[in-house]
Amino acid sequence: MNAKKTIRMAAMLAMTALCLTSCINERVTNYRMSFSPDLIETCDVTVIYRGENGIEMTESVTDTLWEKSFTNDTLPLIFGLDYKIQPKQGVKPAKEQLDLQAKYYFELKRDKQILFSSGSDSLIYEQVRASRLDSVIQEEAKRHAGPFYFTAKKDGVWDMQ
């Protein structure tokens, strides 16, 4: 009889431990930016984002897709995404019309539930004459209001910085 009770108790403890470890309250921040091939070919692209513990990170982008994920279990949590684009020096576009697109998406999740998300379909002009590349990028820099960072004080409470 004691062996049965011991087995039941061990099973209950194992199930409790499993439930507790599956509900840890980890917050995962996922960042994704995509860039048109013409933009990557003709411009230097830098992504600025908040990584673990809200530390600002900067990374040059050389591919059409950039993604990062971070896990953080502390609050307050600062997260967000920004970019900088400059025409490459000495690069002559191979085409007359350039497709200059940048798209972003980021989300904050807790235990697989999305708590916050933000995104944009196109941040820059879609079709640009190659001769206007420099002026279009300068216009975009003036319009660009970033960076946008958010602070999660507790789940469901956000401040924009």
MINU-382783 format. One record per atom (N, C-alpha, C): residue number from 1; residue in three letters; atom name; x negated, y, z negated. Coordinates in steps of 0.2 Angstrom, whole numbers. Each point is the difference from the previous one (the first is absolute). Example, Ala and Ser with C-alpha at 12.3 -4.5 7.8 and 13.67 -1.06 7.14 Angstrom:
// residues 2
- 1_ala_N_-66_-28_-39
- 1_ala_CA_4_6_0
- 1_ala_C_-4_6_0
- 2_ser_N_2_5_4
- 2_ser_CA_-4_6_-1
- 2_ser_C_4_5_-3
//
This chain:
// residues 161
- 1_met_N_-4_-6_0
- 1_met_CA_4_6_0
- 1_met_C_-4_6_0
- 2_asn_N_-6_0_-4
- 2_asn_CA_-4_6_0
- 2_asn_C_-4_1_7
- 3_ala_N_-1_-5_3
- 3_ala_CA_-4_0_7
- 3_ala_C_5_4_5
- 4_lys_N_7_-2_-1
- 4_lys_CA_5_4_5
- 4_lys_C_0_7_-2
- 5_lys_N_0_2_-6
- 5_lys_CA_0_7_-2
- 5_lys_C_-6_4_2
- 6_thr_N_-5_-4_0
- 6_thr_CA_-7_3_2
- 6_thr_C_0_1_7
- 7_ile_N_2_-4_4
- 7_ile_CA_1_0_7
- 7_ile_C_4_6_2
- 8_arg_N_6_0_-3
- 8_arg_CA_5_6_2
- 8_arg_C_-3_6_-2
- 9_met_N_-3_1_-6
- 9_met_CA_-3_6_-2
- 9_met_C_-6_2_5
- 10_ala_N_-4_-4_2
- 10_ala_CA_-5_1_5
- 10_ala_C_3_2_6
- 11_ala_N_5_-3_3
- 11_ala_CA_4_2_6
- 11_ala_C_2_7_-1
- 12_met_N_4_2_-5
- 12_met_CA_2_6_-1
- 12_met_C_-5_6_-1
- 13_leu_N_-5_-2_-3
- 13_leu_CA_-6_5_0
- 13_leu_C_-3_1_7
- 14_ala_N_-1_-5_4
- 14_ala_CA_-2_0_7
- 14_ala_C_4_5_4
- 15_met_N_7_-1_-1
- 15_met_CA_5_4_4
- 15_met_C_0_7_-2
- 16_thr_N_-1_1_-7
- 16_thr_CA_0_7_-2
- 16_thr_C_-7_4_2
- 17_ala_N_-5_-4_0
- 17_ala_CA_-6_3_3
- 17_ala_C_0_2_7
- 18_leu_N_3_-5_4
- 18_leu_CA_1_1_7
- 18_leu_C_5_7_1
- 19_cys_N_5_0_-3
- 19_cys_CA_4_6_0
- 19_cys_C_-3_6_-2
- 20_leu_N_-4_0_-5
- 20_leu_CA_-4_6_-2
- 20_leu_C_-5_2_5
- 21_thr_N_-4_-4_3
- 21_thr_CA_-5_1_5
- 21_thr_C_3_3_6
- 22_ser_N_6_-3_2
- 22_ser_CA_3_3_6
- 22_ser_C_3_7_0
- 23_cys_N_1_2_-6
- 23_cys_CA_3_7_-1
- 23_cys_C_-5_5_-4
- 24_ile_N_-6_0_3
- 24_ile_CA_-5_4_-3
- 24_ile_C_0_8_1
- 25_asn_N_4_2_4
- 25_asn_CA_1_7_1
- 25_asn_C_-6_3_4
- 26_glu_N_-3_-4_4
- 26_glu_CA_-5_3_5
- 26_glu_C_3_4_5
- 27_arg_N_-3_6_1
- 27_arg_CA_2_4_5
- 27_arg_C_-5_0_6
- 28_val_N_3_-1_6
- 28_val_CA_-4_-1_6
- 28_val_C_1_6_5
- 29_thr_N_-5_3_2
- 29_thr_CA_1_5_4
- 29_thr_C_-3_-2_7
- 30_asn_N_4_0_5
- 30_asn_CA_-2_-2_7
- 30_asn_C_0_6_4
- 31_tyr_N_-5_1_4
- 31_tyr_CA_-1_5_5
- 31_tyr_C_-1_-2_7
- 32_arg_N_3_3_5
- 32_arg_CA_-1_-2_7
- 32_arg_C_0_6_4
- 33_met_N_-5_1_5
- 33_met_CA_1_5_5
- 33_met_C_-2_-3_6
- 34_ser_N_3_2_5
- 34_ser_CA_-1_-3_7
- 34_ser_C_-1_6_5
- 35_phe_N_-5_-1_4
- 35_phe_CA_-2_6_5
- 35_phe_C_0_-3_7
- 36_ser_N_2_4_4
- 36_ser_CA_0_-1_8
- 36_ser_C_-8_-1_2
- 37_pro_N_-1_-5_5
- 37_pro_CA_-7_-1_2
- 37_pro_C_-3_6_2
- 38_asp_N_4_5_4
- 38_asp_CA_-3_6_2
- 38_asp_C_-2_4_-5
- 39_leu_N_3_1_-6
- 39_leu_CA_-2_4_-6
- 39_leu_C_-6_-3_-3
- 40_ile_N_-1_-6_0
- 40_ile_CA_-6_-3_-3
- 40_ile_C_-6_1_5
- 41_glu_N_1_-1_6
- 41_glu_CA_-5_1_5
- 41_glu_C_-3_7_1
- 42_thr_N_5_5_-1
- 42_thr_CA_-2_7_1
- 42_thr_C_-1_4_-7
- 43_cys_N_2_-3_-6
- 43_cys_CA_-1_4_-6
- 43_cys_C_-3_-4_-5
- 44_asp_N_-3_4_-5
- 44_asp_CA_-2_-3_-6
- 44_asp_C_5_0_-5
- 45_val_N_2_-5_-3
- 45_val_CA_6_-1_-4
- 45_val_C_-2_-2_-7
- 46_thr_N_2_4_-5
- 46_thr_CA_-2_-2_-7
- 46_thr_C_7_0_-4
- 47_val_N_0_-6_-4
- 47_val_CA_6_-1_-4
- 47_val_C_-2_2_-8
- 48_ile_N_4_4_-3
- 48_ile_CA_-1_1_-7
- 48_ile_C_5_-3_-4
- 49_tyr_N_-1_-4_-5
- 49_tyr_CA_5_-3_-4
- 49_tyr_C_-2_-1_-7
- 50_arg_N_5_-1_-5
- 50_arg_CA_-1_-1_-7
- 50_arg_C_-1_-8_-1
- 51_gly_N_-5_-2_-2
- 51_gly_CA_-1_-7_-1
- 51_gly_C_1_-2_-8
- 52_glu_N_-4_-5_-2
- 52_glu_CA_1_-3_-7
- 52_glu_C_-1_6_-5
- 53_asn_N_4_0_-5
- 53_asn_CA_0_6_-5
- 53_asn_C_1_7_3
- 54_gly_N_3_0_6
- 54_gly_CA_1_7_2
- 54_gly_C_-6_4_3
- 55_ile_N_-6_-4_1
- 55_ile_CA_-6_3_3
- 55_ile_C_1_2_7
- 56_glu_N_-2_6_2
- 56_glu_CA_1_2_7
- 56_glu_C_-6_-4_4
- 57_met_N_2_-3_6
- 57_met_CA_-5_-4_4
- 57_met_C_1_3_7
- 58_thr_N_-6_0_4
- 58_thr_CA_0_2_7
- 58_thr_C_-3_-5_4
- 59_glu_N_3_-1_6
- 59_glu_CA_-2_-6_4
- 59_glu_C_0_2_7
- 60_ser_N_-5_-1_4
- 60_ser_CA_1_2_7
- 60_ser_C_3_-6_4
- 61_val_N_4_1_5
- 61_val_CA_4_-5_3
- 61_val_C_-2_0_7
- 62_thr_N_-2_-7_2
- 62_thr_CA_-2_-1_7
- 62_thr_C_4_-5_4
- 63_asp_N_6_-2_-3
- 63_asp_CA_4_-5_3
- 63_asp_C_7_3_0
- 64_thr_N_5_-2_4
- 64_thr_CA_7_2_0
- 64_thr_C_4_-1_-6
- 65_leu_N_-2_-5_-4
- 65_leu_CA_4_-1_-6
- 65_leu_C_-5_0_-6
- 66_trp_N_3_3_-5
- 66_trp_CA_-4_1_-7
- 66_trp_C_5_-2_-5
- 67_glu_N_-2_-4_-5
- 67_glu_CA_4_-3_-5
- 67_glu_C_-4_-1_-6
- 68_lys_N_3_2_-6
- 68_lys_CA_-3_-1_-7
- 68_lys_C_5_-2_-5
- 69_ser_N_-2_-4_-5
- 69_ser_CA_5_-1_-5
- 69_ser_C_-4_0_-7
- 70_phe_N_3_3_-5
- 70_phe_CA_-3_0_-6
- 70_phe_C_5_-2_-6
- 71_thr_N_-2_-3_-5
- 71_thr_CA_4_-2_-5
- 71_thr_C_-2_4_-6
- 72_asn_N_5_2_-4
- 72_asn_CA_-2_4_-6
- 72_asn_C_6_-1_-5
- 73_asp_N_-2_-1_-6
- 73_asp_CA_5_-2_-5
- 73_asp_C_1_6_-6
- 74_thr_N_-3_6_2
- 74_thr_CA_0_5_-5
- 74_thr_C_4_6_3
- 75_leu_N_3_4_-5
- 75_leu_CA_4_6_2
- 75_leu_C_-3_5_-4
- 76_pro_N_0_7_2
- 76_pro_CA_2_2_7
- 76_pro_C_-4_-3_5
- 77_leu_N_3_0_6
- 77_leu_CA_-4_-3_6
- 77_leu_C_1_5_6
- 78_ile_N_-6_2_2
- 78_ile_CA_0_5_6
- 78_ile_C_-1_-4_6
- 79_phe_N_4_1_5
- 79_phe_CA_0_-3_6
- 79_phe_C_2_5_6
- 80_gly_N_-3_-2_6
- 80_gly_CA_2_5_6
- 80_gly_C_-5_-1_5
- 81_leu_N_1_3_6
- 81_leu_CA_-4_-1_6
- 81_leu_C_0_6_4
- 82_asp_N_-6_2_3
- 82_asp_CA_-1_5_4
- 82_asp_C_-5_-1_6
- 83_tyr_N_-1_4_5
- 83_tyr_CA_-4_-1_5
- 83_tyr_C_-3_6_3
- 84_lys_N_-6_0_3
- 84_lys_CA_-3_5_4
- 84_lys_C_-2_-2_6
- 85_ile_N_1_4_6
- 85_ile_CA_-2_-2_6
- 85_ile_C_-4_6_3
- 86_gln_N_-5_-2_4
- 86_gln_CA_-4_5_3
- 86_gln_C_-2_-3_7
- 87_pro_N_0_4_5
- 87_pro_CA_-2_-3_7
- 87_pro_C_-8_-2_-1
- 88_lys_N_-1_-5_3
- 88_lys_CA_-7_-3_0
- 88_lys_C_-5_5_5
- 89_gln_N_-6_1_-3
- 89_gln_CA_-4_5_4
- 89_gln_C_-3_-4_6
- 90_gly_N_0_3_6
- 90_gly_CA_-3_-3_6
- 90_gly_C_4_-5_3
- 91_val_N_6_-2_-2
- 91_val_CA_4_-5_3
- 91_val_C_5_3_5
- 92_lys_N_-1_-2_6
- 92_lys_CA_5_2_6
- 92_lys_C_5_-5_0
- 93_pro_N_6_2_0
- 93_pro_CA_6_-5_0
- 93_pro_C_0_-4_7
- 94_ala_N_1_-6_1
- 94_ala_CA_0_-4_6
- 94_ala_C_7_1_4
- 95_lys_N_5_3_-4
- 95_lys_CA_6_1_3
- 95_lys_C_2_7_0
- 96_glu_N_5_2_5
- 96_glu_CA_2_7_0
- 96_glu_C_6_1_-5
- 97_gln_N_4_-5_-2
- 97_gln_CA_5_0_-5
- 97_gln_C_-2_-4_-6
- 98_leu_N_0_2_-6
- 98_leu_CA_-1_-3_-6
- 98_leu_C_6_-2_-4
- 99_asp_N_0_-5_-3
- 99_asp_CA_5_-2_-5
- 99_asp_C_-3_0_-6
- 100_leu_N_2_6_-4
- 100_leu_CA_-3_1_-6
- 100_leu_C_5_-1_-6
- 101_gln_N_0_-6_-3
- 101_gln_CA_5_-1_-5
- 101_gln_C_-3_-3_-6
- 102_ala_N_2_2_-6
- 102_ala_CA_-2_-3_-6
- 102_ala_C_6_-1_-4
- 103_lys_N_1_-6_-3
- 103_lys_CA_6_-1_-4
- 103_lys_C_-3_-3_-7
- 104_tyr_N_4_1_-5
- 104_tyr_CA_-2_-2_-7
- 104_tyr_C_6_-3_-3
- 105_tyr_N_-1_-4_-5
- 105_tyr_CA_5_-3_-4
- 105_tyr_C_-4_-2_-7
- 106_phe_N_3_2_-5
- 106_phe_CA_-3_-3_-7
- 106_phe_C_6_-1_-5
- 107_glu_N_-2_-5_-4
- 107_glu_CA_5_-2_-5
- 107_glu_C_-3_-2_-7
- 108_leu_N_4_1_-5
- 108_leu_CA_-2_-2_-6
- 108_leu_C_5_-5_-3
- 109_lys_N_-2_-6_-1
- 109_lys_CA_4_-6_-2
- 109_lys_C_-2_-2_-7
- 110_arg_N_5_-3_-4
- 110_arg_CA_-1_-3_-6
- 110_arg_C_3_-6_0
- 111_asp_N_-3_-6_-1
- 111_asp_CA_2_-6_0
- 111_asp_C_4_-2_6
- 112_lys_N_-2_2_6
- 112_lys_CA_2_-1_7
- 112_lys_C_7_5_1
- 113_gln_N_2_4_-4
- 113_gln_CA_5_5_1
- 113_gln_C_-3_6_2
- 114_ile_N_3_3_6
- 114_ile_CA_-3_7_2
- 114_ile_C_3_5_-5
- 115_leu_N_-4_4_-3
- 115_leu_CA_2_5_-4
- 115_leu_C_0_7_4
- 116_phe_N_-5_1_4
- 116_phe_CA_0_6_4
- 116_phe_C_-3_-2_7
- 117_ser_N_2_4_5
- 117_ser_CA_-3_-1_7
- 117_ser_C_1_6_4
- 118_ser_N_-5_1_4
- 118_ser_CA_0_6_4
- 118_ser_C_-3_-2_7
- 119_gly_N_2_4_5
- 119_gly_CA_-3_-2_7
- 119_gly_C_2_5_5
- 120_ser_N_-3_0_6
- 120_ser_CA_1_4_5
- 120_ser_C_-1_-3_7
- 121_asp_N_4_1_5
- 121_asp_CA_0_-3_6
- 121_asp_C_-6_3_4
- 122_ser_N_-1_6_1
- 122_ser_CA_-5_3_3
- 122_ser_C_-2_7_-3
- 123_leu_N_-7_0_-1
- 123_leu_CA_-2_6_-4
- 123_leu_C_-3_5_5
- 124_ile_N_-2_-2_6
- 124_ile_CA_-3_4_5
- 124_ile_C_4_0_7
- 125_tyr_N_-2_3_5
- 125_tyr_CA_3_0_6
- 125_tyr_C_-1_-6_4
- 126_glu_N_5_-2_4
- 126_glu_CA_0_-6_3
- 126_glu_C_-4_0_7
- 127_gln_N_1_5_4
- 127_gln_CA_-3_1_6
- 127_gln_C_-3_6_1
- 128_val_N_-7_0_1
- 128_val_CA_-4_7_0
- 128_val_C_-4_0_6
- 129_arg_N_-1_5_3
- 129_arg_CA_-5_1_5
- 129_arg_C_-7_-1_-3
- 130_ala_N_-4_-3_3
- 130_ala_CA_-7_-1_-3
- 130_ala_C_-4_7_0
- 131_ser_N_2_5_4
- 131_ser_CA_-3_6_0
- 131_ser_C_2_4_-7
- 132_arg_N_6_-2_-3
- 132_arg_CA_2_3_-6
- 132_arg_C_-1_-3_-6
- 133_leu_N_-5_-5_0
- 133_leu_CA_-1_-4_-6
- 133_leu_C_-2_4_-6
- 134_asp_N_-5_4_1
- 134_asp_CA_-3_4_-5
- 134_asp_C_6_5_-3
- 135_ser_N_3_3_4
- 135_ser_CA_6_5_-3
- 135_ser_C_5_-4_-3
- 136_val_N_2_-6_3
- 136_val_CA_6_-4_-4
- 136_val_C_-2_-2_-6
- 137_ile_N_-7_-2_-1
- 137_ile_CA_-2_-3_-7
- 137_ile_C_0_6_-5
- 138_gln_N_-3_6_3
- 138_gln_CA_0_6_-5
- 138_gln_C_7_2_-2
- 139_glu_N_5_0_5
- 139_glu_CA_7_1_-2
- 139_glu_C_3_-5_-5
- 140_glu_N_-2_-6_1
- 140_glu_CA_2_-5_-5
- 140_glu_C_-3_1_-7
- 141_ala_N_-6_2_0
- 141_ala_CA_-3_2_-7
- 141_ala_C_3_6_-3
- 142_lys_N_3_5_4
- 142_lys_CA_3_5_-3
- 142_lys_C_7_-2_-3
- 143_arg_N_4_-4_4
- 143_arg_CA_6_-3_-2
- 143_arg_C_0_-5_-6
- 144_his_N_-6_-3_-1
- 144_his_CA_-1_-6_-4
- 144_his_C_1_3_-8
- 145_ala_N_4_-2_-3
- 145_ala_CA_1_3_-7
- 145_ala_C_-3_-4_-6
- 146_gly_N_-3_-6_2
- 146_gly_CA_-2_-5_-5
- 146_gly_C_-6_3_-4
- 147_pro_N_-3_-3_-5
- 147_pro_CA_2_-7_-2
- 147_pro_C_7_0_-4
- 148_phe_N_3_-6_0
- 148_phe_CA_6_-1_-4
- 148_phe_C_-2_-6_-5
- 149_tyr_N_0_2_-6
- 149_tyr_CA_-1_-6_-5
- 149_tyr_C_5_0_-5
- 150_phe_N_2_-5_-2
- 150_phe_CA_5_-1_-5
- 150_phe_C_-2_-3_-6
- 151_thr_N_3_2_-6
- 151_thr_CA_-2_-3_-6
- 151_thr_C_6_-4_-3
- 152_ala_N_-1_-7_-1
- 152_ala_CA_5_-4_-3
- 152_ala_C_-1_1_-8
- 153_lys_N_4_3_-4
- 153_lys_CA_0_1_-7
- 153_lys_C_3_-6_-3
- 154_lys_N_5_-3_2
- 154_lys_CA_3_-6_-2
- 154_lys_C_4_-2_6
- 155_asp_N_2_-6_1
- 155_asp_CA_4_-3_6
- 155_asp_C_6_5_1
- 156_gly_N_0_2_6
- 156_gly_CA_6_4_1
- 156_gly_C_-1_8_-1
- 157_val_N_-5_2_-3
- 157_val_CA_-2_7_-1
- 157_val_C_-6_2_4
- 158_trp_N_1_5_4
- 158_trp_CA_-5_2_5
- 158_trp_C_-2_7_0
- 159_asp_N_-6_2_0
- 159_asp_CA_-1_7_1
- 159_asp_C_-4_1_7
- 160_met_N_1_5_4
- 160_met_CA_-4_1_6
- 160_met_C_-5_5_-2
- 161_gln_N_-7_-2_2
- 161_gln_CA_-5_5_-1
- 161_gln_C_-2_4_6
//
